[in-house]
Amino acid sequence: MKKIFVTISGLLSLFILRAQEPADALRFSWAPQSGTARIQAIGGAMGSLGGDITSTFVNPAGLGFYKTGDVVLTPQFRFSNAKSNYLNRTEKEKGNRFTWGTTGIVFGSGDGKGTVRSSAISLAYNRSADFNSDILYRGINTKTSYSQKYLEEIQRNNIKDGNVLASGYPYGSTLAFNTFWIDTIGGGTNGNFQFQSRSANLLLANGGALLQQQTLQTKGGIDEFAIGFGMNTRDKLFFGATLGIPILHFSKESNFREEDATDNPNNQFNFAVVTDKLKTEGVGLNLKAGMIYKPSEFWRLGLAVHSPTWYTLTDRYETYITTDPENGQFLSDYSKDYNGGEPGEFKYTYYTPYKLMGSVSYVIREIKDVTKQKGFLTADVEYINYKATSYHVYEDQDTFADPATKDYLKQLNKVIDQVYKGAFNFRVGGELKFTTLMVRLGAAYYGNPYQNINGEKGNRFNLSGGLGYRNKGMFIDLTYVQGFNRDIHYAYRLSGESNAAAKIKNTTGNVLLTFGFKI
């Protein structure tokens, strides 16, 4: 266990040179099932159901149920309440935003005769992941300081020259050194210096303590555009495939502050604030394929496979540190000052995990005239191997031949294997139909992706319900989804130390309205 956290800590300290970290591997692949208001109302369980544009992104075989076309629009409004606990102190934060959900057009045709009874092509958009969140936590720490990560960087690189430290590590210990958060130990000479942390020294004093505060704001999402195809053979077997092009845009601003929690005005440390900014952008490609089998008129069985998404991503990152070492003067240093006024940049490829999905549906009074169907029950089980997430060098740039870059990403992938695991997700839902009106309920559980090395746990649970109206080729669906999410966040990790994690509990509300018409 200790070896794993030493490795993680070392990699996270290399974040000063390259912006990837193990948490990003999960962030970009751990998202609940999205879809139209109808599908969200039944928990997202539609792997064997079909007949909805959401099939494009879940099991494209469901497009084979179309005999006509649809035009679909899905605006949605999301709000969230985050509660965090860090070192036995609880804080709350709120946020809300408007986004677009599953939207697009389906072209369907078929006369119900011959081997191929019907087929359809879809052109669709989906917000497959939403990164918008605001987190705040604070607490009194009597054991460790954020600045110790800089001391570890100095020790790992065997830095003893003050001139080297003053400019050679502009996303980490250089900034801390130039603002006197990190200082030399008296008695040394240049080329033989030892270094100390003023805030860590404060903890060594009798009764020393640091008030630490983390604010973390993330924005963006994954917007996926896709073309899907599905076909119906003899009303028994349905096949389909989708080509997806997701566009990832993510930004993060982290502000960590620690300050002297004592009344001592002469311990050479008042406060320090480190601000990290990261922007990640890129485009990916994925494939989805599936089939649905109807062994009888009432039952539908579905199977779908989602390939990894192959992304080409670019990170741009910068760091800013401000301190007050109790000498009556604020000091600051900025990473851009060491890079020609520009943020650091790194381009790479990233692979998400693959997905396997099985599904079963029971349709009440299954007949060809859908206006006479009375409802359905449906369930999905999904397996995602989070350990399969991986980073690789981008082959069209100089870093492809850089052994240090290759080794860094190789080690990062090893940490991902050690920290994460495969997990099962479950979704269930149902609908009752009363001529033109429908009532829907659903639930979804997304399992723990962590190996639980040091008590890490995370899961997501959604409850949903909605109403639908269909008449004369026009449909309107209204849904509310209540989400309960549990996760963890480390402001920093140190090797050989007891690292304190903030436990995050987030409740979300999502109101979706889907409206459309037949074509």
C-alpha positions in Angstrom: 0.0 0.0 0.0 2.8 2.4 0.9 4.6 1.7 -2.3 1.5 2.5 -4.3 1.0 5.9 -2.6 4.7 6.7 -3.0 4.3 6.1 -6.7 1.1 8.2 -6.9 2.8 11.0 -4.9 5.8 11.0 -7.2 3.5 11.2 -10.3 1.4 13.9 -8.9 4.5 16.0 -8.3 5.4 15.5 -11.9 2.1 17.3 -12.7 4.2 20.5 -12.6 5.6 19.4 -16.0 2.7 17.5 -17.5 -0.9 18.1 -16.6 -2.3 14.6 -16.5 -3.0 12.9 -13.2 -4.8 9.6 -12.2 -8.0 11.6 -11.2 -8.3 12.7 -14.9 -8.5 9.1 -16.0 -11.6 8.7 -13.9 -13.1 12.1 -14.6 -13.2 11.6 -18.3 -14.8 8.1 -18.2 -17.0 8.0 -15.0 -20.3 9.5 -16.1 -24.0 8.4 -15.7 -26.0 7.4 -18.8 -27.5 10.4 -20.6 -30.3 10.5 -23.1 -33.7 12.1 -23.9 -36.2 12.9 -21.2 -38.0 9.6 -21.8 -34.9 7.5 -21.4 -33.6 9.5 -18.4 -37.0 9.0 -16.7 -36.6 5.2 -16.8 -33.1 5.4 -15.3 -31.3 5.3 -18.6 -32.2 1.6 -19.0 -32.8 1.2 -22.7 -30.2 -1.3 -24.0 -32.9 -3.7 -25.3 -35.8 -1.2 -25.6 -35.1 0.7 -28.9 -37.3 3.2 -30.7 -35.5 6.3 -29.3 -32.8 8.4 -30.7 -30.8 7.6 -27.5 -30.2 4.2 -29.0 -27.5 5.9 -31.1 -25.3 6.2 -28.0 -26.3 3.1 -26.1 -27.3 0.2 -28.3 -27.7 1.3 -32.0 -29.6 -1.9 -32.7 -32.6 -0.1 -31.2 -32.7 2.2 -34.3 -34.0 -0.8 -36.2 -37.4 -0.3 -34.5 -37.9 2.9 -36.4 -40.2 2.7 -39.5 -40.6 6.5 -39.7 -38.4 9.4 -38.6 -38.1 11.7 -35.6 -36.8 15.2 -35.0 -35.8 15.5 -31.3 -34.7 18.5 -29.1 -33.7 18.2 -25.4 -32.9 21.3 -23.4 -32.1 20.6 -19.7 -31.4 22.5 -16.5 -29.1 21.1 -13.9 -28.4 22.3 -10.3 -26.2 20.8 -7.6 -25.4 21.0 -3.9 -22.0 19.7 -2.8 -21.2 18.9 0.8 -17.6 18.2 1.7 -15.9 17.0 4.9 -12.2 17.6 5.4 -10.4 17.0 8.7 -13.8 16.8 10.5 -15.1 20.1 9.1 -18.0 20.4 6.8 -18.6 22.9 4.0 -21.3 23.4 1.4 -21.3 24.8 -2.2 -24.1 25.3 -4.8 -24.2 25.6 -8.6 -26.6 25.5 -11.5 -26.4 25.6 -15.3 -28.4 25.2 -18.6 -27.2 22.6 -21.2 -28.5 20.7 -24.1 -29.3 17.0 -23.9 -29.7 14.4 -26.6 -30.8 16.1 -29.8 -31.0 15.1 -33.5 -32.8 13.5 -36.3 -33.7 9.9 -37.3 -34.5 8.8 -40.8 -36.5 5.6 -40.8 -38.2 3.5 -43.4 -39.7 0.0 -43.8 -42.8 -1.8 -45.0 -42.6 -4.7 -42.6 -42.1 -7.2 -45.3 -39.2 -9.4 -46.5 -36.0 -10.2 -44.5 -35.2 -6.6 -43.7 -38.4 -5.2 -42.3 -37.1 -1.7 -41.4 -34.0 0.3 -41.0 -32.9 3.8 -39.8 -30.1 6.2 -39.8 -29.6 8.8 -37.1 -27.6 12.0 -36.9 -27.4 12.9 -33.2 -25.8 15.0 -30.5 -25.4 14.0 -26.9 -23.8 15.6 -23.8 -22.2 12.4 -22.6 -20.3 13.9 -19.7 -20.7 17.2 -17.7 -17.7 18.5 -15.7 -19.3 21.6 -14.2 -18.9 21.6 -10.5 -17.9 23.7 -7.5 -16.2 22.2 -4.5 -15.1 24.0 -1.3 -13.6 22.4 1.8 -11.4 23.6 4.7 -10.1 22.2 8.0 -7.3 22.5 10.6 -4.3 20.3 9.8 -1.7 19.6 12.5 0.2 17.0 10.6 1.2 18.0 7.0 1.6 21.1 4.8 1.0 21.5 1.1 4.5 22.8 0.8 6.0 19.4 1.6 5.2 18.3 -1.9 7.8 20.9 -3.0 10.4 19.5 -0.6 9.8 16.0 -2.0 10.4 17.4 -5.5 13.7 18.9 -4.3 14.8 15.7 -2.6 13.8 13.5 -5.5 15.8 15.6 -8.0 18.7 16.0 -5.5 18.7 19.8 -5.8 21.3 21.6 -3.7 21.9 24.6 -5.9 19.8 27.7 -5.2 20.3 29.0 -8.7 18.9 25.8 -10.2 15.9 25.9 -7.8 15.2 29.5 -8.6 14.3 28.8 -12.2 14.4 25.1 -13.1 10.9 24.0 -11.7 8.5 26.8 -12.7 5.3 24.8 -12.0 6.3 23.9 -8.5 9.2 24.3 -6.1 10.7 27.3 -8.1 7.6 29.4 -7.3 7.6 28.3 -3.6 11.3 29.1 -3.3 11.1 32.5 -4.9 8.2 33.4 -2.5 10.1 32.1 0.6 7.5 29.4 1.2 10.5 27.1 0.8 13.7 28.5 2.2 17.3 27.3 2.7 18.5 25.9 6.0 21.2 28.1 7.6 24.8 27.0 7.5 24.8 25.7 3.9 26.6 27.1 0.8 25.3 27.3 -2.8 25.8 23.9 -4.4 25.4 22.3 -0.9 22.1 23.8 0.3 19.5 22.0 2.3 15.9 23.3 2.2 13.0 23.6 4.6 9.3 24.7 4.5 8.3 27.6 6.7 4.7 26.3 7.1 5.9 22.7 7.9 8.3 24.2 10.5 5.3 25.8 12.1 3.7 22.4 12.5 6.8 21.2 14.4 6.3 23.9 17.0 4.3 23.1 20.1 0.7 23.6 19.2 1.3 24.5 15.6 -1.5 24.2 13.2 -2.5 25.2 9.6 -5.9 26.3 8.4 -6.2 24.8 5.0 -8.8 25.7 2.4 -9.4 24.2 -1.1 -11.7 25.7 -3.7 -12.0 23.8 -7.0 -14.1 24.9 -10.0 -14.4 22.7 -13.0 -16.2 23.5 -16.3 -16.9 21.9 -19.6 -18.1 18.5 -20.8 -17.9 15.9 -23.6 -20.2 16.8 -26.5 -20.6 13.8 -28.8 -21.7 13.9 -32.4 -22.6 10.5 -33.9 -24.1 8.8 -37.0 -25.9 5.5 -36.2 -27.5 2.8 -38.3 -29.9 0.1 -37.2 -31.9 -2.6 -39.1 -34.7 -5.1 -38.3 -34.5 -8.6 -39.7 -37.8 -10.5 -39.6 -38.9 -8.7 -36.4 -36.6 -11.0 -34.5 -33.0 -9.8 -34.8 -32.0 -6.2 -34.7 -28.5 -5.0 -35.5 -26.8 -1.7 -35.3 -23.6 0.3 -35.2 -22.6 3.9 -34.4 -19.6 6.0 -35.2 -19.1 8.7 -32.5 -16.9 11.8 -32.5 -16.7 13.2 -29.0 -15.3 16.7 -28.4 -13.8 17.1 -25.0 -13.4 20.5 -23.3 -12.4 20.8 -19.7 -11.1 23.6 -17.5 -10.1 23.5 -13.9 -9.1 26.3 -11.5 -7.8 25.1 -8.1 -7.0 27.5 -5.3 -5.4 26.1 -2.2 -4.7 28.3 0.8 -3.0 27.5 4.1 -2.4 29.9 6.8 -1.0 30.1 10.3 -3.9 29.0 12.7 -2.0 30.2 15.8 -1.6 33.7 17.3 2.2 33.7 16.9 3.3 36.7 14.8 6.9 35.7 14.7 7.1 32.2 13.2 8.0 33.5 9.7 4.8 32.3 8.0 1.4 33.9 7.7 -0.2 32.4 4.6 0.4 30.9 1.2 -1.9 30.5 -1.8 -1.2 28.3 -4.8 -3.4 28.6 -7.9 -3.4 26.0 -10.6 -5.2 26.4 -13.9 -5.7 23.7 -16.5 -7.5 23.6 -19.8 -7.8 20.3 -21.7 -9.3 20.2 -25.2 -9.4 17.6 -27.9 -11.4 15.3 -30.2 -11.9 11.6 -30.1 -13.3 8.7 -32.1 -15.3 5.6 -30.9 -17.4 2.8 -32.2 -20.6 1.2 -30.7 -22.2 -2.0 -31.9 -25.1 -4.1 -30.6 -28.0 -6.4 -31.2 -31.4 -7.0 -29.8 -33.2 -10.4 -30.0 -37.0 -10.9 -29.5 -37.4 -14.6 -28.5 -41.2 -13.9 -28.1 -43.5 -11.0 -28.6 -43.2 -9.9 -25.0 -39.4 -10.2 -24.4 -36.4 -8.3 -25.8 -32.8 -9.1 -25.0 -30.0 -6.7 -25.8 -26.2 -6.9 -26.0 -23.9 -3.9 -26.8 -20.2 -3.2 -26.9 -18.6 0.2 -26.8 -15.0 0.5 -27.9 -12.6 2.7 -26.0 -12.7 6.3 -27.2 -9.4 7.3 -28.8 -8.7 11.0 -27.9 -6.0 13.4 -29.0 -5.8 15.9 -26.2 -3.8 19.1 -25.5 -3.3 20.4 -21.9 -2.4 24.0 -21.2 -1.5 24.7 -17.6 -0.1 27.4 -15.3 0.6 28.0 -11.7 0.7 31.1 -9.5 1.9 31.3 -5.8 1.4 34.2 -3.4 2.8 34.2 0.2 3.1 36.4 3.2 6.1 35.3 5.2 5.4 37.8 7.9 8.0 40.3 6.8 5.4 42.9 5.9 5.5 42.2 2.1 3.4 40.0 -0.1 5.5 37.9 -2.5 4.3 36.2 -5.7 5.7 34.3 -8.6 4.1 33.1 -11.9 4.9 30.1 -14.1 4.3 32.2 -17.2 7.3 34.3 -16.4 9.5 31.4 -17.1 7.8 30.4 -20.4 7.7 33.5 -22.5 4.4 34.6 -21.0 2.7 31.5 -22.2 1.1 28.6 -20.3 2.8 25.2 -20.4 1.5 22.8 -23.1 1.5 19.1 -23.6 -0.2 17.0 -26.3 -0.9 13.3 -25.9 -3.4 10.5 -26.7 -5.9 9.1 -24.1 -8.0 6.0 -24.3 -11.1 5.5 -22.2 -12.3 2.1 -20.9 -14.4 -0.2 -23.0 -18.0 -1.0 -22.0 -20.0 -4.2 -22.1 -23.8 -4.0 -21.7 -26.5 -6.6 -21.3 -30.2 -5.7 -21.2 -33.7 -7.3 -20.9 -37.1 -5.7 -21.5 -40.6 -7.0 -21.0 -43.2 -5.2 -23.1 -46.8 -5.3 -21.9 -49.1 -6.3 -24.7 -46.4 -6.3 -27.4 -48.1 -5.8 -30.7 -47.1 -4.0 -34.0 -49.6 -1.2 -33.3 -47.6 0.8 -30.7 -50.6 2.9 -29.8 -52.1 -0.2 -28.2 -49.1 -1.2 -26.1 -49.6 -0.7 -22.4 -46.1 -0.2 -21.1 -42.8 -2.0 -20.3 -40.2 -2.9 -17.7 -36.6 -2.8 -18.6 -33.2 -3.3 -17.0 -29.5 -2.9 -18.0 -26.3 -4.2 -16.4 -23.1 -2.6 -17.6 -19.4 -3.4 -17.0 -16.7 -0.8 -17.3 -13.1 -1.6 -16.8 -11.6 1.6 -15.4 -8.2 -0.1 -15.2 -8.1 -0.1 -19.0 -7.8 3.7 -19.1 -4.4 4.7 -20.5 -2.3 7.6 -21.7 0.2 7.5 -24.6 2.6 9.9 -26.3 1.3 11.8 -29.3 3.2 10.3 -32.3 3.4 13.5 -34.4 5.5 15.5 -32.0 9.0 15.5 -30.6 7.9 13.9 -27.3 7.3 10.7 -29.2 11.1 10.1 -29.1 11.5 11.5 -25.5 12.3 8.6 -23.2 11.4 10.6 -20.1 7.9 11.3 -21.5 7.4 7.7 -22.4 8.5 6.6 -19.0 6.2 9.1 -17.2 3.1 8.0 -19.1 4.1 4.3 -18.6 4.3 4.9 -14.8 1.0 6.9 -14.9 -0.7 3.9 -16.5 0.7 1.6 -13.8 -0.8 3.8 -11.1 -4.2 3.8 -12.9 -4.0 -0.1 -12.8 -3.3 0.0 -9.1 -5.8 2.7 -8.1 -8.9 1.8 -10.2 -10.8 -1.4 -11.0 -13.6 -2.6 -13.1 -17.1 -1.8 -11.9 -20.7 -2.8 -12.6 -23.5 -0.3 -13.2 -27.2 -1.2 -12.9 -30.2 0.6 -14.4 -33.9 -0.2 -14.2 -37.1 1.5 -15.2 -40.6 1.2 -16.5 -43.4 3.0 -18.2 -47.2 2.7 -18.0 -49.1 4.0 -21.0 -52.6 5.5 -20.9 -53.5 6.1 -24.6 -51.7 9.4 -25.2 -50.2 9.9 -21.7 -47.3 8.0 -20.1 -46.0 7.7 -16.6 -42.4 6.6 -16.0 -40.1 5.7 -13.1 -36.4 4.6 -13.0 -33.3 4.2 -10.9 -29.6 3.8 -11.7 -26.6 2.7 -9.6 -23.0 3.3 -10.7 -20.5 1.2 -8.8 -17.3 2.0 -7.0 -14.4 2.5 -9.4 -11.7 2.6 -6.7 -9.5 -0.3 -5.5 -10.1 1.0 -1.9 -6.4 1.0 -1.1 -6.8 3.6 1.7 -10.6 3.8 2.2 -11.4 5.4 -1.2 -15.0 4.9 -2.2 -17.2 6.4 -4.8 -20.6 5.7 -6.3 -23.5 7.4 -8.0 -27.2 6.7 -7.5 -30.0 8.3 -9.5 -33.8 8.3 -9.0 -36.0 9.5 -11.8 -39.5 10.0 -12.9 -41.4 11.7 -15.7 -44.4 12.2 -17.8 -44.9 11.8 -21.6 -47.5 12.8 -24.2 -47.8 11.5 -27.7 -50.5 12.4 -30.2 -50.7 12.8 -34.0 -47.0 12.5 -34.6 -46.0 15.0 -31.9 -44.4 14.1 -28.5 -43.4 15.9 -25.3 -41.6 14.3 -22.4 -40.8 15.9 -19.0 -38.4 14.3 -16.5 -36.7 15.0 -13.2 -33.6 13.1 -12.2 -32.3 13.3 -8.6 -28.7 12.2 -8.2 -26.8 11.2 -5.1 -23.0 11.1 -5.7 -20.2 10.2 -3.4 -16.5 10.8 -4.2 -13.2 11.8 -2.7 -10.7 14.6 -3.5 -7.0 15.0 -2.4 -5.7 18.5 -2.4 -2.2 17.0 -2.3 -0.5 13.6 -1.6 2.8 13.0 0.1 4.9 9.9 0.2 5.3 8.3 3.6 2.6 10.4 5.1 -1.1 10.0 6.1 -2.8 11.8 3.3 -6.1 13.5 4.2 -8.9 13.2 1.6 -11.9 15.4 1.5 -15.1 13.3 1.3 -17.5 14.8 -1.2 -21.3 14.2 -1.2 -23.0 15.8 -4.1 -26.8 15.9 -4.8 -27.9 17.0 -8.2 -31.2 17.8 -9.9 -31.7 17.6 -13.6 -34.9 18.8 -15.3 -35.2 17.7 -18.9 -37.8 18.5 -21.6 -37.7 16.6 -24.8 -40.0 17.6 -27.6 -40.2 16.4 -31.2 -42.3 15.2 -34.1 -42.5 12.4 -36.6 -41.3 12.9 -40.1 
